[in-house]
Amino acid sequence: MGKPVILDFYAEWCGPCKRQGPILEELKRKMGDSIEVRKIDVDQNMDLAGTYGIQVVPTLIIEVDGKKVREFQGVTDAGTLEDILKPLVS
């Protein structure tokens, strides 16, 4: 099983997205190389946002081996994310 990937769909103009960024940075520091975080600007990647059906930013999608495990809309705290990710890392 591959490592979990968090897809962070955001926009530069989005206030809540600015709050989500530091939460993901803290989570990445805490969990290190056991997870990957990919930031995706919806304004620059409209096709990808459309493929994932993104209608709200921020939206976080957790994938393992290319399959969606969970999706969160709005600002999501580090504790919630860590609880989901811990069982997914080897």
C-alpha positions as CSV (number, residue, x, y, z in Angstrom):
1,M,0.0,0.0,0.0
2,G,1.3,3.4,-0.9
3,K,1.5,6.4,1.4
4,P,-1.6,8.5,1.9
5,V,-1.8,11.7,-0.3
6,I,-3.8,14.7,0.8
7,L,-5.0,16.7,-2.2
8,D,-5.6,20.3,-0.9
9,F,-7.9,22.1,-3.4
10,Y,-7.6,25.8,-2.6
11,A,-7.8,29.3,-4.2
12,E,-5.5,32.3,-3.5
13,W,-8.6,34.5,-2.8
14,C,-10.1,32.1,-0.3
15,G,-9.9,33.2,3.4
16,P,-10.6,29.7,4.9
17,C,-7.9,28.3,2.5
18,K,-5.4,30.6,4.1
19,R,-6.2,29.0,7.5
20,Q,-6.1,25.5,6.2
21,G,-2.5,25.8,4.8
22,P,-0.7,26.1,8.2
23,I,-2.8,23.2,9.5
24,L,-1.5,21.0,6.7
25,E,2.1,22.2,7.2
26,E,1.9,21.3,10.9
27,L,0.4,17.9,10.0
28,K,3.2,17.3,7.5
29,R,5.9,18.2,10.0
30,K,4.3,15.9,12.6
31,M,3.8,12.9,10.2
32,G,6.9,13.5,8.0
33,D,7.4,11.4,4.9
34,S,4.6,8.9,5.8
35,I,2.2,11.3,4.0
36,E,2.3,13.5,1.0
37,V,0.5,16.8,0.6
38,R,-0.3,18.2,-2.8
39,K,-1.7,21.8,-3.1
40,I,-3.9,22.3,-6.1
41,D,-5.0,25.9,-7.0
42,V,-8.5,25.4,-8.5
43,D,-8.1,28.6,-10.6
44,Q,-5.0,27.2,-12.2
45,N,-6.2,23.6,-12.5
46,M,-9.9,23.9,-13.4
47,D,-9.8,20.6,-15.3
48,L,-8.5,18.6,-12.3
49,A,-10.9,20.4,-10.0
50,G,-13.7,19.4,-12.4
51,T,-12.6,15.8,-12.5
52,Y,-12.8,15.6,-8.7
53,G,-16.1,17.5,-8.6
54,I,-14.7,20.3,-6.4
55,Q,-17.4,22.9,-5.7
56,V,-16.1,24.3,-2.4
57,V,-12.7,25.5,-1.3
58,P,-10.9,24.4,0.7
59,T,-11.6,20.8,-0.1
60,L,-9.3,18.1,1.1
61,I,-9.3,14.6,-0.4
62,I,-7.3,11.8,1.1
63,E,-6.2,9.1,-1.4
64,V,-4.3,5.9,-1.1
65,D,-3.1,4.2,-4.3
66,G,-5.2,6.7,-6.3
67,K,-8.5,5.7,-4.5
68,K,-10.4,8.3,-2.5
69,V,-10.5,7.4,1.2
70,R,-12.2,10.6,2.6
71,E,-13.2,14.0,1.6
72,F,-13.5,17.1,3.7
73,Q,-15.0,20.5,2.7
74,G,-14.1,23.6,4.7
75,V,-11.3,24.0,7.2
76,T,-10.4,20.7,8.8
77,D,-8.4,20.5,12.0
78,A,-5.1,18.5,12.3
79,G,-6.4,16.1,14.9
80,T,-9.3,14.9,12.6
81,L,-6.9,14.5,9.7
82,E,-4.3,12.7,11.9
83,D,-7.0,10.3,13.2
84,I,-7.9,9.3,9.6
85,L,-4.2,9.1,8.4
86,K,-2.6,7.1,11.3
87,P,-4.3,3.8,10.3
88,L,-3.3,4.4,6.7
89,V,0.4,4.7,7.2
90,S,2.6,1.6,7.6
